[in-house]
Each structure stands twice: as C-alpha cells, then as structure tokens.
Amino acid sequence: MSTRVRMSPEERREVILKAAIALTREADGCVFSWKQVDVANKCTAQTSPETVKRYFSQIALRAAVRASLGENR
C-alpha cells in the first residue's frame, strides 16, 4: 500500500530534479539516458510520471539538470 505525500510545488520540483540528477550521474553525466518514467521511479517520495510531466517538460528537466550539474562542478 502506498501513501501520498503532500508537498508544495517547490518541494515537489526539488524531489524531481534530485532524482533526475541522480540518474544522470549514474549514467556518467548523460541526460539522454533516462525518461520521465525513470525519474518518477527514482523519486524519494511517491511520484507518478504524470506528476513529473506536470512540473517539467523533458526538455526543461534536462536543461535544469545540466544547469545544476554545471553549478556544482
């Protein structure tokens, strides 16, 4: 049985972005190695692929990951 987690939009975006960053790092920095469903499955809080799509288009999520990884290097 899964439980729902209520989050603010900012918190949800952060969870999604962290999951996408983790997947990108696992793929040696390749942002083309994952899909939105993979990001949803990687999120620490239960997240559906539809929720990922609601907060980020695939292009926007990849751009956000690149920007985040570029700032942390």
TORTOR-917971 format. One record per atom (N, C-alpha, C, O, CB): residue in three letters; residue number from 0; x, z, y. Coordinates in Angstrom, 3 decimals. Atoms other than C-alpha are relative to their C-alpha. Glycine has a CB too. Example, Ala and Ser with C-alpha at 12.3 -4.5 7.8 and 13.67 -1.06 7.14 Angstrom:
2
{resn:Ala, resi:0, east:0.890, up:0.000, north:-1.190};
{resn:Ala, resi:0, east:12.300, up:7.800, north:-4.500};
{resn:Ala, resi:0, east:0.900, up:0.000, north:1.200};
{resn:Ala, resi:0, east:1.936, up:0.665, north:1.181};
{resn:Ala, resi:0, east:-0.992, up:1.246, north:0.027};
{resn:Ser, resi:1, east:-0.820, up:-0.060, north:-1.190};
{resn:Ser, resi:1, east:13.670, up:7.140, north:-1.060};
{resn:Ser, resi:1, east:-0.770, up:0.730, north:1.090};
{resn:Ser, resi:1, east:-0.261, up:0.899, north:2.198};
{resn:Ser, resi:1, east:0.414, up:-1.415, north:0.462};
// end
This chain:
73
{resn:Met, resi:0, east:0.846, up:0.000, north:-1.184};
{resn:Met, resi:0, east:0.000, up:0.000, north:0.000};
{resn:Met, resi:0, east:0.885, up:0.000, north:1.237};
{resn:Met, resi:0, east:1.792, up:0.822, north:1.363};
{resn:Met, resi:0, east:-0.959, up:1.220, north:0.003};
{resn:Ser, resi:1, east:-0.793, up:0.082, north:-1.214};
{resn:Ser, resi:1, east:1.411, up:-0.995, north:3.348};
{resn:Ser, resi:1, east:-0.705, up:0.718, north:1.138};
{resn:Ser, resi:1, east:-1.929, up:0.843, north:1.159};
{resn:Ser, resi:1, east:0.269, up:-1.460, north:0.373};
{resn:Thr, resi:2, east:0.563, up:-0.682, north:-1.157};
{resn:Thr, resi:2, east:0.937, up:0.867, north:6.574};
{resn:Thr, resi:2, east:0.305, up:-0.813, north:1.244};
{resn:Thr, resi:2, east:1.355, up:-1.449, north:1.345};
{resn:Thr, resi:2, east:0.557, up:1.441, north:0.130};
{resn:Arg, resi:3, east:-0.189, up:0.700, north:-1.262};
{resn:Arg, resi:3, east:0.516, up:-0.619, north:10.010};
{resn:Arg, resi:3, east:0.776, up:0.880, north:0.955};
{resn:Arg, resi:3, east:0.635, up:2.102, north:0.960};
{resn:Arg, resi:3, east:-1.349, up:-0.407, north:0.613};
{resn:Val, resi:4, east:-0.786, up:-0.704, north:-1.001};
{resn:Val, resi:4, east:2.888, up:0.327, north:12.762};
{resn:Val, resi:4, east:-0.371, up:-0.572, north:1.356};
{resn:Val, resi:4, east:-0.193, up:-1.764, north:1.605};
{resn:Val, resi:4, east:1.536, up:-0.128, north:-0.275};
{resn:Arg, resi:5, east:0.352, up:0.429, north:-1.347};
{resn:Arg, resi:5, east:1.652, up:0.175, north:16.338};
{resn:Arg, resi:5, east:1.239, up:0.079, north:0.876};
{resn:Arg, resi:5, east:1.918, up:1.104, north:0.924};
{resn:Arg, resi:5, east:-1.151, up:0.866, north:0.585};
{resn:Met, resi:6, east:-1.156, up:0.057, north:-0.892};
{resn:Met, resi:6, east:4.328, up:-0.892, north:18.792};
{resn:Met, resi:6, east:-0.392, up:-0.700, north:1.286};
{resn:Met, resi:6, east:-1.333, up:-1.493, north:1.327};
{resn:Met, resi:6, east:1.190, up:-0.724, north:-0.674};
{resn:Ser, resi:7, east:0.189, up:0.738, north:-1.242};
{resn:Ser, resi:7, east:4.478, up:-2.021, north:22.346};
{resn:Ser, resi:7, east:0.574, up:-1.415, north:-0.214};
{resn:Ser, resi:7, east:1.380, up:-1.624, north:-1.121};
{resn:Ser, resi:7, east:0.698, up:0.738, north:1.223};
{resn:Pro, resi:8, east:-0.563, up:1.352, north:0.139};
{resn:Pro, resi:8, east:5.208, up:-5.735, north:22.808};
{resn:Pro, resi:8, east:1.528, up:-0.021, north:0.109};
{resn:Pro, resi:8, east:2.188, up:-0.784, north:-0.596};
{resn:Pro, resi:8, east:-0.594, up:-0.917, north:1.060};
{resn:Glu, resi:9, east:-1.454, up:-0.049, north:-0.155};
{resn:Glu, resi:9, east:8.740, up:-4.890, north:23.933};
{resn:Glu, resi:9, east:0.667, up:0.516, north:-1.274};
{resn:Glu, resi:9, east:1.686, up:-0.022, north:-1.707};
{resn:Glu, resi:9, east:0.382, up:0.889, north:1.194};
{resn:Glu, resi:10, east:-0.549, up:-0.545, north:1.240};
{resn:Glu, resi:10, east:9.381, up:-2.789, north:20.824};
{resn:Glu, resi:10, east:-0.091, up:-1.018, north:-1.136};
{resn:Glu, resi:10, east:0.852, up:-1.169, north:-1.913};
{resn:Glu, resi:10, east:-0.734, up:1.289, north:-0.388};
{resn:Arg, resi:11, east:0.182, up:0.993, north:1.061};
{resn:Arg, resi:11, east:7.986, up:-5.491, north:18.531};
{resn:Arg, resi:11, east:0.987, up:-1.143, north:0.167};
{resn:Arg, resi:11, east:1.576, up:-1.609, north:-0.809};
{resn:Arg, resi:11, east:-1.440, up:-0.538, north:0.000};
{resn:Arg, resi:12, east:-0.975, up:1.073, north:-0.256};
{resn:Arg, resi:12, east:10.128, up:-8.158, north:20.187};
{resn:Arg, resi:12, east:1.401, up:0.440, north:-0.405};
{resn:Arg, resi:12, east:2.168, up:-0.351, north:-0.954};
{resn:Arg, resi:12, east:-0.016, up:-0.409, north:1.490};
{resn:Glu, resi:13, east:-1.319, up:-0.523, north:0.348};
{resn:Glu, resi:13, east:13.181, up:-5.945, north:19.701};
{resn:Glu, resi:13, east:0.191, up:0.042, north:-1.515};
{resn:Glu, resi:13, east:1.263, up:-0.309, north:-2.009};
{resn:Glu, resi:13, east:0.193, up:1.400, north:0.596};
{resn:Val, resi:14, east:-0.080, up:-0.040, north:1.474};
{resn:Val, resi:14, east:12.439, up:-5.442, north:15.976};
{resn:Val, resi:14, east:0.208, up:-1.414, north:-0.547};
{resn:Val, resi:14, east:1.031, up:-1.628, north:-1.436};
{resn:Val, resi:14, east:-1.295, up:0.635, north:-0.611};
{resn:Ile, resi:15, east:-0.114, up:1.391, north:0.449};
{resn:Ile, resi:15, east:12.019, up:-9.191, north:15.512};
{resn:Ile, resi:15, east:1.383, up:-0.558, north:0.322};
{resn:Ile, resi:15, east:2.011, up:-1.200, north:-0.520};
{resn:Ile, resi:15, east:-1.091, up:-0.871, north:0.655};
{resn:Leu, resi:16, east:-1.312, up:0.505, north:-0.398};
{resn:Leu, resi:16, east:15.181, up:-10.010, north:17.443};
{resn:Leu, resi:16, east:1.111, up:0.613, north:-0.851};
{resn:Leu, resi:16, east:2.030, up:-0.093, north:-1.266};
{resn:Leu, resi:16, east:0.253, up:0.290, north:1.481};
{resn:Lys, resi:17, east:-1.021, up:-0.653, north:0.842};
{resn:Lys, resi:17, east:17.241, up:-7.455, north:15.488};
{resn:Lys, resi:17, east:0.022, up:-0.595, north:-1.400};
{resn:Lys, resi:17, east:1.092, up:-0.790, north:-1.975};
{resn:Lys, resi:17, east:-0.257, up:1.515, north:-0.084};
{resn:Ala, resi:18, east:0.072, up:0.607, north:1.335};
{resn:Ala, resi:18, east:16.025, up:-8.945, north:12.205};
{resn:Ala, resi:18, east:0.631, up:-1.392, north:0.007};
{resn:Ala, resi:18, east:1.371, up:-1.746, north:-0.912};
{resn:Ala, resi:18, east:-1.468, up:-0.084, north:-0.481};
{resn:Ala, resi:19, east:-0.575, up:1.342, north:-0.103};
{resn:Ala, resi:19, east:16.941, up:-12.458, north:13.342};
{resn:Ala, resi:19, east:1.511, up:0.053, north:0.178};
{resn:Ala, resi:19, east:2.235, up:-0.768, north:-0.385};
{resn:Ala, resi:19, east:-0.633, up:-0.760, north:1.161};
{resn:Ile, resi:20, east:-1.444, up:-0.170, north:-0.173};
{resn:Ile, resi:20, east:20.370, up:-11.277, north:14.469};
{resn:Ile, resi:20, east:0.653, up:0.370, north:-1.322};
{resn:Ile, resi:20, east:1.714, up:-0.158, north:-1.655};
{resn:Ile, resi:20, east:0.299, up:1.074, north:1.061};
{resn:Ala, resi:21, east:-0.551, up:-0.405, north:1.297};
{resn:Ala, resi:21, east:20.962, up:-9.610, north:11.100};
{resn:Ala, resi:21, east:0.083, up:-1.190, north:-0.949};
{resn:Ala, resi:21, east:1.088, up:-1.368, north:-1.637};
{resn:Ala, resi:21, east:-0.856, up:1.117, north:-0.626};
{resn:Leu, resi:22, east:-0.016, up:1.183, north:0.864};
{resn:Leu, resi:22, east:20.017, up:-12.793, north:9.247};
{resn:Leu, resi:22, east:1.080, up:-0.989, north:0.434};
{resn:Leu, resi:22, east:1.740, up:-1.605, north:-0.403};
{resn:Leu, resi:22, east:-1.372, up:-0.686, north:0.010};
{resn:Thr, resi:23, east:-1.020, up:0.909, north:-0.518};
{resn:Thr, resi:23, east:22.290, up:-14.838, north:11.497};
{resn:Thr, resi:23, east:1.391, up:0.497, north:-0.358};
{resn:Thr, resi:23, east:2.249, up:-0.297, north:-0.743};
{resn:Thr, resi:23, east:-0.132, up:-0.152, north:1.521};
{resn:Arg, resi:24, east:-1.306, up:-0.563, north:0.371};
{resn:Arg, resi:24, east:25.219, up:-12.501, north:10.886};
{resn:Arg, resi:24, east:0.272, up:-0.160, north:-1.491};
{resn:Arg, resi:24, east:1.400, up:-0.446, north:-1.895};
{resn:Arg, resi:24, east:0.071, up:1.484, north:0.385};
{resn:Glu, resi:25, east:-0.153, up:0.179, north:1.450};
{resn:Glu, resi:25, east:24.599, up:-12.654, north:7.120};
{resn:Glu, resi:25, east:0.369, up:-1.446, north:-0.342};
{resn:Glu, resi:25, east:0.993, up:-1.700, north:-1.372};
{resn:Glu, resi:25, east:-1.299, up:0.399, north:-0.728};
{resn:Ala, resi:26, east:-0.277, up:1.420, north:0.214};
{resn:Ala, resi:26, east:24.866, up:-16.451, north:7.411};
{resn:Ala, resi:26, east:1.203, up:-0.464, north:0.818};
{resn:Ala, resi:26, east:1.302, up:-1.642, north:1.159};
{resn:Ala, resi:26, east:-1.228, up:-0.837, north:0.358};
{resn:Asp, resi:27, east:-1.223, up:0.311, north:-0.753};
{resn:Asp, resi:27, east:28.196, up:-16.316, north:9.295};
{resn:Asp, resi:27, east:-0.288, up:-0.672, north:1.338};
{resn:Asp, resi:27, east:0.419, up:-1.592, north:1.749};
{resn:Asp, resi:27, east:0.904, up:-0.893, north:-0.827};
{resn:Gly, resi:28, east:0.292, up:0.463, north:-1.348};
{resn:Gly, resi:28, east:26.568, up:-16.979, north:12.654};
{resn:Gly, resi:28, east:-0.868, up:-1.240, north:0.095};
{resn:Gly, resi:28, east:-1.047, up:-1.776, north:1.188};
{resn:Gly, resi:28, east:1.251, up:-0.258, north:0.691};
{resn:Cys, resi:29, east:0.829, up:1.210, north:-0.014};
{resn:Cys, resi:29, east:24.330, up:-19.899, north:11.653};
{resn:Cys, resi:29, east:-1.464, up:0.365, north:0.264};
{resn:Cys, resi:29, east:-2.113, up:0.992, north:-0.573};
{resn:Cys, resi:29, east:0.132, up:-0.769, north:-1.343};
{resn:Val, resi:30, east:1.390, up:-0.299, north:-0.340};
{resn:Val, resi:30, east:20.968, up:-19.628, north:13.416};
{resn:Val, resi:30, east:-0.984, up:-0.938, north:-0.691};
{resn:Val, resi:30, east:-2.197, up:-0.745, north:-0.608};
{resn:Val, resi:30, east:-0.192, up:-0.079, north:1.499};
{resn:Phe, resi:31, east:0.873, up:0.942, north:0.708};
{resn:Phe, resi:31, east:19.631, up:-22.514, north:11.341};
{resn:Phe, resi:31, east:-0.173, up:0.370, north:-1.468};
{resn:Phe, resi:31, east:-0.743, up:-0.402, north:-2.239};
{resn:Phe, resi:31, east:0.556, up:-1.411, north:0.108};
{resn:Ser, resi:32, east:0.049, up:-0.425, north:1.402};
{resn:Ser, resi:32, east:19.892, up:-20.558, north:8.085};
{resn:Ser, resi:32, east:-1.292, up:0.732, north:-0.346};
{resn:Ser, resi:32, east:-1.525, up:1.036, north:-1.516};
{resn:Ser, resi:32, east:1.183, up:0.890, north:-0.312};
{resn:Trp, resi:33, east:1.220, up:-0.771, north:0.255};
{resn:Trp, resi:33, east:16.544, up:-18.767, north:8.463};
{resn:Trp, resi:33, east:-1.204, up:-0.652, north:0.666};
{resn:Trp, resi:33, east:-1.083, up:-1.465, north:1.582};
{resn:Trp, resi:33, east:0.159, up:1.442, north:0.499};
{resn:Lys, resi:34, east:1.282, up:0.423, north:-0.562};
{resn:Lys, resi:34, east:12.878, up:-19.442, north:9.181};
{resn:Lys, resi:34, east:-0.723, up:1.258, north:0.481};
{resn:Lys, resi:34, east:-0.278, up:2.377, north:0.225};
{resn:Lys, resi:34, east:-0.867, up:-0.797, north:-1.060};
{resn:Gln, resi:35, east:0.742, up:-1.146, north:-0.520};
{resn:Gln, resi:35, east:10.310, up:-17.230, north:10.869};
{resn:Gln, resi:35, east:-0.500, up:0.912, north:-1.110};
{resn:Gln, resi:35, east:-0.584, up:2.125, north:-0.914};
{resn:Gln, resi:35, east:-1.168, up:-0.474, north:0.836};
{resn:Val, resi:36, east:0.441, up:-0.827, north:1.123};
{resn:Val, resi:36, east:9.038, up:-16.039, north:7.487};
{resn:Val, resi:36, east:1.142, up:0.899, north:-0.490};
{resn:Val, resi:36, east:0.906, up:2.037, north:-0.896};
{resn:Val, resi:36, east:-0.516, up:-0.889, north:-1.155};
{resn:Asp, resi:37, east:-1.160, up:-0.811, north:0.385};
{resn:Asp, resi:37, east:12.564, up:-14.836, north:6.650};
{resn:Asp, resi:37, east:0.195, up:1.157, north:0.976};
{resn:Asp, resi:37, east:0.507, up:2.280, north:0.580};
{resn:Asp, resi:37, east:1.275, up:-0.868, north:-0.056};
{resn:Val, resi:38, east:-0.123, up:-1.041, north:-1.029};
{resn:Val, resi:38, east:12.693, up:-12.935, north:9.925};
{resn:Val, resi:38, east:-1.064, up:1.073, north:-0.220};
{resn:Val, resi:38, east:-0.765, up:2.265, north:-0.149};
{resn:Val, resi:38, east:-0.133, up:-0.611, north:1.426};
{resn:Ala, resi:39, east:1.088, up:-0.952, north:0.243};
{resn:Ala, resi:39, east:9.320, up:-11.318, north:9.199};
{resn:Ala, resi:39, east:0.333, up:0.904, north:-1.184};
{resn:Ala, resi:39, east:0.104, up:2.112, north:-1.130};
{resn:Ala, resi:39, east:-1.328, up:-0.745, north:-0.254};
{resn:Asn, resi:40, east:-0.351, up:-0.788, north:1.186};
{resn:Asn, resi:40, east:10.539, up:-10.206, north:5.771};
{resn:Asn, resi:40, east:1.166, up:0.954, north:0.256};
{resn:Asn, resi:40, east:1.276, up:1.983, north:-0.409};
{resn:Asn, resi:40, east:0.346, up:-0.925, north:-1.153};
{resn:Lys, resi:41, east:-1.180, up:-0.821, north:-0.306};
{resn:Lys, resi:41, east:13.744, up:-8.757, north:7.277};
{resn:Lys, resi:41, east:-0.317, up:1.139, north:0.972};
{resn:Lys, resi:41, east:0.457, up:2.091, north:1.069};
{resn:Lys, resi:41, east:1.104, up:-0.875, north:0.582};
{resn:Cys, resi:42, east:0.338, up:-1.028, north:-0.992};
{resn:Cys, resi:42, east:11.979, up:-6.669, north:9.954};
{resn:Cys, resi:42, east:-0.111, up:1.378, north:-0.647};
{resn:Cys, resi:42, east:-0.595, up:1.509, north:-1.771};
{resn:Cys, resi:42, east:-1.315, up:-0.353, north:0.708};
{resn:Thr, resi:43, east:0.058, up:-1.366, north:0.507};
{resn:Thr, resi:43, east:12.262, up:-2.904, north:9.521};
{resn:Thr, resi:43, east:-1.418, up:0.550, north:-0.008};
{resn:Thr, resi:43, east:-1.750, up:1.387, north:-0.848};
{resn:Thr, resi:43, east:0.890, up:0.896, north:0.825};
{resn:Ala, resi:44, east:1.422, up:-0.364, north:-0.005};
{resn:Ala, resi:44, east:8.593, up:-2.441, north:10.426};
{resn:Ala, resi:44, east:-0.773, up:-1.192, north:-0.560};
{resn:Ala, resi:44, east:-0.398, up:-2.343, north:-0.333};
{resn:Ala, resi:44, east:-0.505, up:0.385, north:1.459};
{resn:Gln, resi:45, east:0.777, up:1.079, north:0.598};
{resn:Gln, resi:45, east:5.973, up:-4.438, north:8.544};
{resn:Gln, resi:45, east:-0.376, up:-1.014, north:1.071};
{resn:Gln, resi:45, east:-0.989, up:-0.672, north:2.082};
{resn:Gln, resi:45, east:-1.264, up:0.551, north:-0.695};
{resn:Thr, resi:46, east:0.243, up:1.067, north:-0.963};
{resn:Thr, resi:46, east:5.728, up:-7.765, north:10.342};
{resn:Thr, resi:46, east:-0.380, up:-1.261, north:-0.761};
{resn:Thr, resi:46, east:0.249, up:-1.593, north:-1.766};
{resn:Thr, resi:46, east:1.249, up:-0.245, north:0.900};
{resn:Ser, resi:47, east:0.411, up:1.240, north:0.656};
{resn:Ser, resi:47, east:3.932, up:-10.956, north:9.385};
{resn:Ser, resi:47, east:0.677, up:-1.189, north:0.685};
{resn:Ser, resi:47, east:1.102, up:-1.089, north:1.835};
{resn:Ser, resi:47, east:-1.548, up:-0.156, north:0.031};
{resn:Pro, resi:48, east:-0.545, up:1.204, north:-0.646};
{resn:Pro, resi:48, east:5.250, up:-14.465, north:10.009};
{resn:Pro, resi:48, east:-0.815, up:-0.401, north:1.231};
{resn:Pro, resi:48, east:-0.263, up:-0.926, north:2.198};
{resn:Pro, resi:48, east:0.038, up:-1.164, north:-0.998};
{resn:Glu, resi:49, east:0.848, up:0.328, north:-1.144};
{resn:Glu, resi:49, east:2.284, up:-14.951, north:12.350};
{resn:Glu, resi:49, east:0.354, up:0.848, north:1.219};
{resn:Glu, resi:49, east:0.278, up:0.377, north:2.354};
{resn:Glu, resi:49, east:-1.473, up:0.194, north:-0.361};
{resn:Thr, resi:50, east:-0.412, up:-0.867, north:-1.102};
{resn:Thr, resi:50, east:3.437, up:-11.989, north:14.431};
{resn:Thr, resi:50, east:1.301, up:-0.499, north:0.607};
{resn:Thr, resi:50, east:1.462, up:-0.504, north:1.828};
{resn:Thr, resi:50, east:0.159, up:1.450, north:-0.480};
{resn:Val, resi:51, east:-1.259, up:0.559, north:-0.504};
{resn:Val, resi:51, east:6.922, up:-13.465, north:14.689};
{resn:Val, resi:51, east:-0.314, up:-1.206, north:0.877};
{resn:Val, resi:51, east:0.236, up:-1.341, north:1.969};
{resn:Val, resi:51, east:0.955, up:-0.400, north:-1.175};
{resn:Lys, resi:52, east:0.368, up:1.205, north:-0.763};
{resn:Lys, resi:52, east:5.365, up:-16.744, north:15.859};
{resn:Lys, resi:52, east:-0.693, up:0.350, north:1.307};
{resn:Lys, resi:52, east:-0.560, up:-0.368, north:2.298};
{resn:Lys, resi:52, east:-0.909, up:-0.902, north:-0.835};
{resn:Arg, resi:53, east:0.690, up:-0.410, north:-1.229};
{resn:Arg, resi:53, east:3.245, up:-14.885, north:18.398};
{resn:Arg, resi:53, east:0.986, up:0.419, north:1.084};
{resn:Arg, resi:53, east:0.774, up:0.152, north:2.267};
{resn:Arg, resi:53, east:-0.965, up:1.148, north:-0.292};
{resn:Tyr, resi:54, east:-0.961, up:-0.513, north:-0.975};
{resn:Tyr, resi:54, east:6.256, up:-13.304, north:20.046};
{resn:Tyr, resi:54, east:1.121, up:-0.982, north:0.334};
{resn:Tyr, resi:54, east:1.662, up:-0.948, north:1.439};
{resn:Tyr, resi:54, east:0.598, up:1.272, north:-0.512};
{resn:Phe, resi:55, east:-1.098, up:0.949, north:-0.213};
{resn:Phe, resi:55, east:8.826, up:-16.104, north:19.652};
{resn:Phe, resi:55, east:-0.315, up:-1.330, north:-0.670};
{resn:Phe, resi:55, east:-0.740, up:-1.360, north:-1.825};
{resn:Phe, resi:55, east:1.331, up:0.570, north:-0.541};
{resn:Ser, resi:56, east:-0.052, up:1.287, north:0.692};
{resn:Ser, resi:56, east:8.767, up:-19.806, north:19.002};
{resn:Ser, resi:56, east:1.344, up:-0.016, north:-0.735};
{resn:Ser, resi:56, east:2.240, up:0.765, north:-0.414};
{resn:Ser, resi:56, east:-0.153, up:-1.242, north:1.012};
{resn:Gln, resi:57, east:-1.263, up:0.043, north:0.746};
{resn:Gln, resi:57, east:11.508, up:-20.733, north:16.560};
{resn:Gln, resi:57, east:1.162, up:-0.332, north:0.941};
{resn:Gln, resi:57, east:2.242, up:0.249, north:0.830};
{resn:Gln, resi:57, east:-0.079, up:-1.043, north:-1.149};
{resn:Ile, resi:58, east:-1.046, up:0.391, north:-0.951};
{resn:Ile, resi:58, east:13.493, up:-22.376, north:19.362};
{resn:Ile, resi:58, east:0.368, up:1.181, north:0.899};
{resn:Ile, resi:58, east:1.549, up:1.439, north:1.128};
{resn:Ile, resi:58, east:-0.464, up:-1.204, north:0.858};
{resn:Ala, resi:59, east:-0.258, up:-1.141, north:-0.886};
{resn:Ala, resi:59, east:13.120, up:-19.341, north:21.653};
{resn:Ala, resi:59, east:0.715, up:1.130, north:-0.738};
{resn:Ala, resi:59, east:1.590, up:1.786, north:-0.173};
{resn:Ala, resi:59, east:-1.314, up:0.518, north:0.597};
{resn:Leu, resi:60, east:-0.644, up:-1.064, north:0.766};
{resn:Leu, resi:60, east:14.112, up:-16.919, north:18.895};
{resn:Leu, resi:60, east:1.456, up:-0.335, north:-0.264};
{resn:Leu, resi:60, east:2.326, up:0.528, north:-0.152};
{resn:Leu, resi:60, east:-0.735, up:0.235, north:-1.321};
{resn:Arg, resi:61, east:-1.400, up:0.404, north:0.220};
{resn:Arg, resi:61, east:17.236, up:-18.899, north:18.062};
{resn:Arg, resi:61, east:0.804, up:0.111, north:1.291};
{resn:Arg, resi:61, east:1.965, up:0.520, north:1.263};
{resn:Arg, resi:61, east:0.071, up:-1.446, north:-0.545};
{resn:Ala, resi:62, east:-0.690, up:-0.122, north:-1.293};
{resn:Ala, resi:62, east:18.130, up:-19.024, north:21.766};
{resn:Ala, resi:62, east:0.263, up:1.462, north:0.327};
{resn:Ala, resi:62, east:1.333, up:1.795, north:0.836};
{resn:Ala, resi:62, east:-0.828, up:-0.655, north:1.125};
{resn:Ala, resi:63, east:-0.184, up:-1.426, north:-0.261};
{resn:Ala, resi:63, east:17.621, up:-15.262, north:22.072};
{resn:Ala, resi:63, east:1.101, up:0.585, north:-0.881};
{resn:Ala, resi:63, east:1.877, up:1.428, north:-0.432};
{resn:Ala, resi:63, east:-1.312, up:0.756, north:-0.229};
{resn:Val, resi:64, east:-1.065, up:-0.466, north:0.903};
{resn:Val, resi:64, east:19.855, up:-14.657, north:19.042};
{resn:Val, resi:64, east:1.351, up:-0.460, north:0.523};
{resn:Val, resi:64, east:2.300, up:0.321, north:0.578};
{resn:Val, resi:64, east:-0.226, up:-0.523, north:-1.449};
{resn:Arg, resi:65, east:-1.279, up:0.513, north:-0.534};
{resn:Arg, resi:65, east:22.570, up:-16.891, north:20.483};
{resn:Arg, resi:65, east:0.426, up:0.775, north:1.244};
{resn:Arg, resi:65, east:1.596, up:1.129, north:1.388};
{resn:Arg, resi:65, east:-0.116, up:-1.504, north:0.336};
{resn:Ala, resi:66, east:-0.311, up:-0.729, north:-1.226};
{resn:Ala, resi:66, east:22.366, up:-15.127, north:23.842};
{resn:Ala, resi:66, east:0.455, up:1.414, north:-0.317};
{resn:Ala, resi:66, east:1.405, up:1.918, north:0.282};
{resn:Ala, resi:66, east:-1.214, up:0.032, north:0.932};
{resn:Ser, resi:67, east:-0.359, up:-1.373, north:0.370};
{resn:Ser, resi:67, east:22.505, up:-11.706, north:22.218};
{resn:Ser, resi:67, east:1.367, up:0.056, north:-0.659};
{resn:Ser, resi:67, east:2.171, up:0.932, north:-0.340};
{resn:Ser, resi:67, east:-1.051, up:0.592, north:-0.935};
{resn:Leu, resi:68, east:-1.303, up:0.001, north:0.685};
{resn:Leu, resi:68, east:25.448, up:-12.560, north:19.971};
{resn:Leu, resi:68, east:1.122, up:-0.378, north:0.972};
{resn:Leu, resi:68, east:2.246, up:0.106, north:0.847};
{resn:Leu, resi:68, east:-0.017, up:-0.982, north:-1.201};
{resn:Gly, resi:69, east:-1.004, up:0.379, north:-0.992};
{resn:Gly, resi:69, east:27.267, up:-14.168, north:22.884};
{resn:Gly, resi:69, east:0.374, up:1.156, north:0.896};
{resn:Gly, resi:69, east:1.526, up:1.262, north:1.318};
{resn:Gly, resi:69, east:-0.498, up:-1.149, north:0.837};
{resn:Glu, resi:70, east:-0.239, up:-1.159, north:-0.859};
{resn:Glu, resi:70, east:26.915, up:-10.967, north:24.945};
{resn:Glu, resi:70, east:0.782, up:1.076, north:-0.745};
{resn:Glu, resi:70, east:1.535, up:1.833, north:-0.133};
{resn:Glu, resi:70, east:-1.329, up:0.572, north:0.513};
{resn:Asn, resi:71, east:-0.631, up:-1.075, north:0.774};
{resn:Asn, resi:71, east:28.152, up:-8.747, north:22.109};
{resn:Asn, resi:71, east:1.372, up:-0.355, north:-0.520};
{resn:Asn, resi:71, east:2.006, up:0.476, north:-1.171};
{resn:Asn, resi:71, east:-0.870, up:0.374, north:-1.149};
{resn:Arg, resi:72, east:-1.315, up:0.380, north:0.516};
{resn:Arg, resi:72, east:31.316, up:-10.657, north:21.326};
{resn:Arg, resi:72, east:1.098, up:0.398, north:0.920};
{resn:Arg, resi:72, east:2.268, up:0.149, north:0.629};
{resn:Arg, resi:72, east:0.069, up:-1.466, north:-0.243};
// end
